[in-house]
């Protein structure tokens, strides 16, 4: 009678992309629990159920692994904002959706927000580049909506998009790190009101823009 393969043997036959996802999930859990500096590649390999040589086949170093994880979290942030912008044609509702979605992202433990966007690793030049790129992509996503809905030029729209994104990020980080007693929905509504009262002052184009 043939003995069924051990579960770890099954994992060894995962396609490369699937293996990479598994390793990133293990890294996220390990870094989130112990912090980047206190986590070793051995810890991550053990959590993922692989040998350290297998881990090094995918990532050259712990920093390389962290950068890959940071890039994934950054992509998730951009996707979160883009999805919120696309969720409604109503501009006021767009602002509300973006703010609420970002606060929910920050509040979700498995999102990786704290590990990536609220970490001292942001001082590393390579990590800072990933974070700056994410902020830039979010700002441009907002800017494209502003360009479509207002008579402003692209440069002005990106500037406003950068400002809006920065305000939401700062507010959500303050709310999260202070352990605010303000409920998430109420905090998001407060920020939305401030942003919408400001952005609504800009002349809008045609009947596409609603308040």
N, C-alpha and C positions, 0 to 999 in steps of 0.2 A: 504493500500500500504506500502510495507516494505521500510524503509529508508536505502539507501546504506550506508555501513560502512564508517566512516570518514577515511581520508587518514592515520592519525596517528594510527588508530586502525589496518589498514592494515600493517603498519610498525611493530606493536607489534607482528605480527604473522610471521615475517621473521625467517628463520632458523638461528640457532646460528652463523654459519660461515658467513652467509650473513650479519647478524647484526653486527658482529665484523668488517667486511670490512667497513660498513657504519660508525661505530664509529671511525675507524682509519682515514677514509677520513675526517670526521668532525674535528678530532684532528689535522690532518695535516693542514687543512685550518685555524683553530684557532691559533695554534702555529706559523704558518707562518705569520699570520697577526699581532699578538700581542706579540710574543715571548713566550718561555716556562714559564718564571717566572711570567709574567703578565696574563697568562691564567689560569682560574680556571676550575675545573671539572663542575661547573654549566654552564660555557660558552660553554664547549664542549657538554654537554647534551642538552642544548638549541639548539645549531647548528645542532645536530643530530636529534632533534625532539623526544627525549626520556626524561624520568625522570632520576634524578641523581641515584636513587636506581638501575635502569636498567643498567646504565653505570657501577656502582660498581659490578654488577653481572658478568661483563666481565673483569674488571680491578680493582685490589685492591687499586690502588693509581694513582696519576698523573704520578709519575715516572714509575710505571708499564706500564701505557699506552704509555708513551714516549719510553720506552724500546721496546715495541712491534712494535711501529712505526719505531724505529731505525733499528730493525731487518729486517723489511720489506724493508726499503730503502737499507740496506746493501745487502739483497738478490738480489734486483734489480741491484745494481752495479755489483755484481758477474755475474749475468745473462747477463748483458750488455757486459762485457769483454769476457765471454765464447762464447756468440753468435758471437762476432766480430772475435774471434780466429777461430771459425768453419766456417766462411763465405767464406774462400778461402784457397787453398793449397799453395798459393804464400806467402813466408815469408815477403817480403817487403810490400805486400798488407795487410798482417795480422797486422803488426805494424801500418800502416796507419789506418786501420779499428778500431783498439783498441783505438788509440789516438782520432780519430774523434768521435767515439761513446762516449767516456768519456767526452770530451768537450761538446758534445751535451747534455749529461745527466746533467752536471753541469749547463748548460745554461737554462735548461728547468725548469720553476718555479714550476711545479707540481711534479717534481721528488723527492723533499724533501732533495736535496743535502745540501742546505744552512742550513736547520733546524738541520740536523744530522752531517754532516761532517765539517761544518764551524760554529760550535756553541760552547759556553763555557761549554755546557753539556758534552763535550768530556772529561772533567776533572773528571767526576763522574766515579768511578771504574767500575761499571756495564756497563755504556755506552762505556767506553774505551775498555772493553772486546769485545763488539759487533763490534766496529770499527776495532780492531786488528784482530778479526776473519775474517772480510770481506777482509782486506788487505792480510791476509795469504792465503785465498782461491783464491784470484786473482793472487797472486804470484805463487801459486802452479799450477794454470791453465796455466799460461805462462810457468812455469817450465816444465810441461808435454810436451808442444810443443818443447821446447828447447832440452829436453831429446830425443825426437823422431827424431829431425833434426840435432843434433850435437853429437860429441863423448864425451861430458861432462858427468860427473856423476850427480846423482840426487841432491846431496848437492850443487854442483856448479850451477846447473840449478835453484834451488830454490833461491839461493843467487842472481843470475842474474834477476830472475823473480821479487824478492822483490825490487831490484834496479830499474828496469824498471817501475814497478807499482808506486813506490815512486816518481820517476821523473815526471811521467805523472800527478799524483795527485797534486804535488807541483806546476807544471807549470799551470795546469788548475785552481787551487785555486788562484794563483797569478793573472792570466788573469781575473778571475771573480771578485775578491774582489777589484782590482784596477780599475775596469770599463774600461778595456783596449780599446783603439780605434782600435786595430788590429782586423780585422774581424775573426770570429771563424775559418773559413776554412784556412785562412792564418796562424793563430796561431797554429792550429793542424798540418799543413804542416811543420812549423818550428821545432816543437818538434819531428815530425816523422823523419825528415832528421837527426837530432842529434842522435836519438835512432838507426836508421837503419845503419848509418855509423859506429856506435860502435858495434852493435850486428853482423853485417855482417862480421866482422873480425874473428869470431870464425869458425873453420873448420866445414863444414856441411857434412852430411852423404848421400851418394848415389845420385840418380837422383831425389829423392822426393823433395829436397830443391831447390828452384828457387830464383832468385834475382829480 
